[in-house]
Amino acid sequence: MPDPEPTQSFDVRAYGAIGDGKFDSTRAIRAAIDAARQGGGGTVYFPQGRYLISDMLVIPPHVSIRGERTDLVNLLWPDLANPPAALLQGTSHFAIEDVTIYASNHLHVISGGFVFRDTQAPGAGDIAVRRVRIRASAFRVLLDVETAVKRMREFHQLFQEGAPDTIRLTGSRIEVSDCDVLGSGNSVRLFKASDAVVSGNILNSGRDGSYYILGSRRVVFENNVVTGADLQATGGGITTLSRMVTASENIFAGGNTFKGIYGLDREGLTSDGPSGYYFGHVVNNAPDNLVLADPYTPPPFQDWIGAMVMVVNGRGAGQYGRIVATAGSAPGLSITLDRQLQVALDQTSEVTIVQAHENYLIIDNFFEDTGVAAQSFGTALGHVIADNRSNRTSGFAAIGQFYGHFQPCWRVQILDNHILEGNVYRAGPDRNVISNEALIFVRANQVPAAAGRPPLVQAVIVRGNRLDQDAHIQVEGFAGASSGVRDVIIEANTTGPSRVGLVVDRGVTAWLGRRNVEGRRIAR
């Protein structure tokens, strides 16, 4: 990742900062930062000490905050009655390195690339957070019950996810590496990030907190330990849960450990998206141009560029493309695709237009005491879940959804994963069941079940997985009149003692099972 190119060093002590943990050094630190800005950039250097700060620090472009060493430099924020929007904030070309941050009542801790809420600053990017330890808790001090509840309610009013972000970054060329993070809410949130690396971190989520890779592309998320530091903390994953994004793509999550997640849905790593843009028939004007033919209500999304068009039924089914341009308005909106369709569509063809979730690799991770370990949930195209290990989770899944919109799950591979202990408590696909077996689970959450409906899940491979005990493979399409799942290969899997074994319901068509080995069946 590119650095902010510091050329000069500005020691905060030279501007009046005192690292005794008692003297308010805010003004002195700001003077050092301003000197670096006026000098065209540089490093604002903190020698060993504990520096009391009482307000936000804004980091200009081409300026670094750097401590002598993570364990030698503490930046301290007291329990502020009216905390700023973020404790440390910048827009581009800045870094924070080798410091420990302590805070009591706070909102966001480190914020980079934003100008207001989720609005991205022009030129956002080239941001690095390295070797930073954060211990920030709005619930740290001896609070009475009324004050603690008041702070929780304020978080829910202020933040869509119900909690602040410890590290929140947007833009291009982002790095978060070798950090140890604990905050009152979400541990890390990447929003519309590209060419980003999150590596070697300990990410502890706080109350109602999670972690998010949201509407991002070309992201490496590797060798992190993700856990819940609060019993209300949940998991997280790769999402498009925003009206401001149309796609998430080319994400690698590998070598991570996800454990001890007990709040809400408890997911270790899930994909997720809210709804969609259009479902219906089209007029195929040209190989790369479609006009929407059915009435529809325009969704409240910022734009459609980058969204996925998937042909789900009739002539030409199985083709897809991404929107690169639109013209006109509803009804009769014209869309241009990034590729030509090889088979022309006709009056039988149906398409769905959704936020894209394309090309995810979830490889060689370890999951323990979570809900689902890893899953494709809702729209998915080209996902691989492979070589992961699971202990006391609900397993691995590919789930097509009618989740406010028709969201297909295509071309998902679940390969060579290992479920060790399959006992699950309040974590399975049916949350009304207190305890059940872990699963490798392929499912279409159908709502309409009439004949002629398109499948939600198509072209899935479940191969080479090992399920030691209390775990099984289950494929559900629900509606026999209109298959929800089709074109599934289940082969070379090994299942140990289970109460269920392999289950394929009548809503699944065109499936092949071979060379699977099942252990003894346990009495129900």
N, C-alpha and C positions, 0 to 999 in steps of 0.2 A: 504494500500500500504506500502511495506517495506521502511523504512527510510535509509539514508546512514550511520546510526549508528555513529553519531558524539559523540566523547568521550571527546574532549577538545574544548575550546573556544578561538578564536583568535580575539581580538578587533582590528579593523583596525586603531584606533587612536594610538595604541602602535607601529604601524609600520609607522607612519607619516601622516596618512590621516587627513585632516581637512574638516569638514563638513560645510563650509561657502558658498558653491556654487560658489566660485571663484578660489580656489586653485586646480590645477589639481592633483587629488589623485590617478591617474592610477597606478603609480609605487608603492605607498604605499599599495594599495589594492592587487596588484599582490604579493607583499612581504608577506602579511598576508595569501593569498591563498597558496603560496609556502610553508610557514611554516606549514600550515595544512596538505598539501600533504606529506611533509617530516616527519611529526609526525604520519602518518598512518591514517589521517582523522580527521574530526572535524568540528566545526562551525566557519565560518568567520562572525563575529558579527559587525553589524553597529548600533551604538547608534544614538540617534536623531541627524539629520543633513541633509545637502544637499551636496552630494558628486559629484564633477565634474569628469567625466571620458572621455578620448579622444580616446579609442581604445577598441578592444575586450577583454573581460575577459573570460579566459578558466577555467572551473571548473573541477578539477580532480575527479576521483572516490572517494567516501566516504567523500566528502566535501559538506557542506551546506552553502549557502548564506542566512543569516537571519538578518532581521532588528528588531529594538526595537518594532516597530509597523508600520503597513502599512502607516498610515497618518503622521508618524513622521520621516520616512526615505525616502529621494528622491535620486535616482541614476540618474544623469543628463548627457546626451550626447549632445554636441552642434551640430550645423549644419555643419556636416563634409563634406568636399569636396570629399573625397574618403572613404566612410564608409566601415567598415569591413563586411565580409559575414554575421556575426551575432554579436550582442552586447554581449550576454552571451551564452556560448557554452560549452557543455560537452558531454560525450559519455555514461556514465552509473553510477548508484549509486550516484546520486547527487540530491540536492533539492534547490529550490529558494523560500523563504518564507518571508512574512511580509515586503515587500518593495514596493515603487512606482517607476516606471521607466518613465522618460521623455526623448524623443529623437526627433530631427528634421530630417534632412536627414539621412535615415537609409535603410538598407536592411532587413534581418530577425532580429527579436528582441531576442527571446529565441529559441535556436536550441539544441535539445538533441537526441543523438543516431546516428548521421550521421558522416561520415568521409569526403564525398565529394558529393555535390548535394544530390541525393536520395540514395546513397550507404550507407547501414547500417553498423555501426561499429560492430566488433565482440563483442558479449556479451551485446549488447545495451539493456538498460532497467533499471528498478528500478529508475525511474525518477519522481519527484514530483514538481509541481508548485502550491503553496498554498497561498492564500490571497495576491496576487500580483495585483497591479493596474498598467496598462500600458497606457500611453498617448504618442503615437509615430506618428508623422505626417511629412512626407517629404514636405508637402504643408502648414506647420504651419506659417512660417514667411511671411513677406511682399514680396512675389515673384512677379516679372513681368511675363507677360503671356509667354514669350519665355522660361524662366527658368522652369516654371511649366510644359509646354509642353515637354521640354527636359527631365525632370525627368520621366514623364509618358512614353515617348518613351524608355528611358533606362530600365525602369521596364519591358516593353513588350519585349525588347531584351534579358533581363536576365532571365525572369521567364516564364515558360510554361503557367501559369494561368494569366500572365500579371501583377502580383503584388507579393510583398514579403509576407512572413508569419510572423504574430506577434508571435505566438507560434507554433513551428513545432517539433513534437516528433515522434520517432520510437522505436520499441523494445517491450519488455515484461514488464508488471507491471508498467503501466503509470497512473499518477494521475494529473488532472488539476481541482482544486476545489476552490470555493469561490473567484475567480479572477474577475477583472473588466478590460476588454481588449479593447483597441482601437489602431489600427495600420493603416498604409497607404494602406494595402491590405487585405489579408485573415486573419481573426481573429484567427482561430486555424486550424491546419492541422495535423491529425494523419495519418502516412504512415506505412503500414505493422505493425501496433500496435496490441498487444494481451493482454488480461486481463487488459483492460484500463477502467478508470472511468473519465468522464468529467461531473462535477456536481456543481450546484449552482453558475454558472458563468454568467456575463454579457458579451456577445460577440458581439462587434460592428465591422462590416466589413467596410473597407475603400474603396478607389477608385478602381473600377474593382475587388473588393474583395469578398470573399465568406467564407464558412467554409467547411471542407472536413473530412470525415472519409473514408480513401482510402486504399483498399486492407487489411482490418483489420478484426479481429475476437474477439469474446467475449468482446464486448464494451458496457458499460452502458453510455448513454448520457442523463442526467436527470436534470430537474429543472433549466435549463438554460434559459436566455433571449437572443434571437438572433435577431439582427436588423441591418439595414444598416445605417452607419453614413455618407454616401455619396450618392448622387442621382444615381451614377453609381454602387453602391454596389449591389450585387445580393445575392441570397440565397445559397443553397448548399445541401449537403446530403451525401449519402453513395455511393461511386463510386469505380470503378476499372479502372479509366482512367490513366493507366500506362502500359507500356509493361513489367514492372518488377513484376506484380502481376497476379495471376490466380484466386483469389477468395476473396470474402468478405462474412462473415457469422456470425450468432449468434449475432445480434445487437439489443439492446433495446434502443428506444428513447421515453422517457415518461416524462410527467409533464413539458414540455418546452413551452415557448412562442416565437413565430416567428412573427415579425411584422415590418411594414415600410420598405419593400424591393421593390425597384423600378427599378433596373438596369437589363439589359439583359433579361433572361427568368424569373426572379423574383421567382423561385421556393422556397417554404418554406423548404420542405424536399423531395428530390427525390433520387431514385436510378438511376445509370447511368453506362454504360460501352461502350467501343469503338467499338468492332467488335467481331471476333471469330477466331476459329482455323480451323474448317472443317465442311462441310455440304455435306452429300452424303450417299452412301451405305457402308456397312461393311460386312466382313466375320466373323461369330460368331464361333470362334475356340473352345471356352470353355465358361461356364456360366459367367466367370469374365474376358474374354479376347476377344478383337475385333481387327481385322485388317482392316485398311482403304482401301476400294476397288476402289474408284474413284480417278482420277488425281486431284491434288490440288497444290497450291503454298504455301509452308510453311510460316506461318505468322511471323512477326518480334517480336515474344515474347521470353522472356528469357527461359522459359521452360513450360511444359504442366502439371506438377504435381499440383494437386488440382483443375484443370479445371473440368467443369461439362459436362458429356455426357448425352444427352436427346434423347430418341427414340421418334421421332415426327410423324412417318408415317409408315403404313404397319403393319406387324406382330410384336407384342410386344410393340406397341406404348403406351406411358405413363410411361415406365420404365426409370430409370435414375441411374447414379452412378458417382463417382468422380475418376479421374485418380490418381493412386498411383505409376505407373511405365510405362515407354515407352521403346521400343526396335526397332532398325532399323531406317530407314529414309524414306522419301517420294520417290516413292510411296510404299505402303505396310507397313507403320508404324504400329507396334503392340502396343496396349495399354491394361494395366491391370487395372481393376476397383476395388473399395473398397468393392464391394458386388457382389453377383451372380445375374444375371438376371433370373427371374423365368420363363419367356417365351422366348424360343430361337428365334433369329432373322433369317430371310431368305432374299431372293433377293428383296422382296417388302419393306423391312424395310429401313427407312432413319433415320440418326442421325444428330444432330447438336452438336458440341463441342464448348463451350463458357466459358468465365470467369463466375464463379459461383456467384450468389447472392441468398444466402439461409438463411432462418430463420431470418426474420426481424419482430420485434414487434414495431409498431408505435402507442403508446397508450396514451390517455388522454393529448394531446397537444392542445394548442390554437394558431390559425393562424389568422392574421389580416393584410389586405392590402399587400398581397403577390400575386404572380401568382398562380400556383397550390399550394394547401396546402400541401398535401402528396400524393405521387404516386409511384407505381412500374413502372419503365420505362425501357423497354427492358427486358433482362433476369430477371426472378423472379421465385423463388420456395419457397413456404411456407411463404408468407408474410401475416401479419395481420395488418390492419389499422382500429383501433377501438376506440370508445369513445372520438374522437377528436371533437373540435369545430372550426368552420370557419366563418369569417366575412369579406366580401369583398375580397374573393379569388376566384379562378376558381374551387375550390373543390377538390375532391379525385378521383384518377384514377388508373387503371391497364391497361397498354398499352404494347402489344407485338409489336416488331419492326422488320422490315427488315432494319437494321441500319448498312449498310456495311456487314451485316451477318444476318443469321436467328436466332433471339433472342426470344425464347418463354417465355410466362408469364403463369405459372401454379400455381394452388392451392393458389389463393389470396382471402382473406376474407376482405370485407369492411363492418364493423359492427357498428351499434349504434352510428354513427357520426351525428353531428348536424350542418347544415348550417343555419346560422342566416340570415344575409343580403346577398343575392346572386348577387347583382349588381357588375359587373366586368368591369374594364377598362384596355384594352390591356393586358389581362392575360389568355384568354381562349385557347383551343386547336387549334383554328384557329386564328392565330395572325394577320391576315389581317382584322379581325373584331375589330372595335375600342371598342365597348361595347356589352356585351352579358350576358347571364345567367350563374350562377355557375352550376356545374355538379357533379354527381357521374357518372364516365365515364369509360366504359370498351371498349377497342378498339384494333383492329388488324390493324396495318399500313402495309397492304399488298402491295407488289410491283407486283410480278407475280400473275396473276389472272386466269390462266388456270385450267381446271378440274384436280382433283387429288392432288392438293397442300395440304400440311399439315396445320392444324390450328395453328395460332400463340398464341392464348389465349385459355386456357382450364381449366375447373374446378374452376370457380369463384363464390363466394357467395356474394350477396349484400342484407343485411338483417338488419332490425330494424333501418334504418337511418331516420332522421327527417330533412326535407328541408322546412324551414319556408316560404320563398317567393323568387321569381325570381330565381328558381333553379329547376333542373329536373334530371332524370336518363336517360342515353343514352348508348346503346350498339351497336357497329358498327363492322361488320365483312367484309364489303365492297363487296366482290365478291360472287355472288349467285352460280356461277359454282363451287366454292371451298371455303367453309366456313372458314372465318378467326377466328371466335369465336364459341366455342361449349361448352356445358355442363355448363350452367349458371343458377343459382337460384336467382330470384329477389322476395323477400317476406317480408311482414310486414313493408314496408317502408311507410312513411307519407310525402306527398308532398303538400305544400300550393299553393297559387296562382302562376301560371306559364304560360308562353306563349307557352310552348312546351309539358309538360307532359312526360310520359314514351315513349321512342323511341327505337325500336329494328328493325334493318334493315334486308335485305334479306340475308346478309352474316353471319347470326347467326343461328345455328341449335342446337337442343336439349336443349332448354331453357324452364324454368318454371317460370311463374309469378303468385303469389297468395297472397291474403290478403294484397294487397297494397291499400292505400287510397290516392286518388288524390283530391286536392282542385279545386276551380273554375279555368277555363282557362281564361287567360287574352288575350284580343284581340291583335293581332300582329300589 
